[in-house]
Each structure stands twice: as structure tokens, then as C-alpha cells.
Amino acid sequence: MTSDTTRRIASRLAAAYAPDRHVGAVVKVFDADAATGTPAHWLAAAWAPAQAGPQRWPAAAALGSPDSQNALLELLERLPPQARLHLAPIDALDLGLAARIVLQCDRNLESYQRDGLERFIERWSGHERDAIRDRYTDRDEGFERFAGRLTDRGAG
């Protein structure tokens, strides 16, 4: 990557979040494979600025190699030229959805790229299941106290 390319990318990135900025992330999809000579691949995706209203669907998604900068450059080329991009933590965005979009819509993917995206989607789904298990519950403390009182009364 040339220093000019690095400067072009840096000029489009925003260190702080603001409602008028796209929000995105870059994540490694799979490592390089020396045996087959395939490079590492990265997924980059961006969602429209919050001022446009809630967005489920990414504004753009791209697969790039051999490094995250190439993926980011691919993504920035798909956004409006004046768009600024704030990179968010990967858990803040639905990168599984972005990967499914690339998998379904990019007609130029090689079979190893398709396989890598499918494996990434599976890993991302497992990551989501773990996050749901760890963060959410159907336990309602008020109901538990109520049910406990009913059980205590019925036992006497």
C-alpha cells in the first residue's frame, strides 16, 4: 500500500462518531493459506449516517485482500466521495449480514472466497449466540418473587 493510498484512506476516516458520518467496521474473514497461495481476506462494511434514520442494511460491503487497508479502500470506493467513515467496534454492527450480502451478490468470488465467507458467517453466528446467551435472559426478578410467594403459600 502506498503512502498516497494510506493518506487517502486516512482523510476519509473520522476518529469520533457523529450523526452525519457513516459507521463501519473491518474484520478478518480468513487467514492466508501458504499451501494454496491464497491471501488473507478482510470484510469491510458501512452503514448510512444516523441522521438518515435507523438502518438495518449496510450502505456498502466489500471483501478485500491481502490486508485490512485494501478492504477499507474497496469499501470507501463504494461510498459517496464526500462520505466520512467512523470505524466502530465489530460488535456494534451486523457483520454477519454484511458477509451474507457479499456472498450472495458478488458474482466474481472464487470458490475459496465463498468457502471462507461461509465459514466466517458460521463463526459470526456462533459469536452472536454466545453474546445473546451472555447478555439476555427471560428471568424477571419481580415474577420470580411472585412465583416464590405462591410456592411458599402452597407448601404450608
Order of alpha helices (4+ residues) and beta strands (2+ residues): alpha-beta-beta-beta-alpha-beta-alpha-alpha-alpha
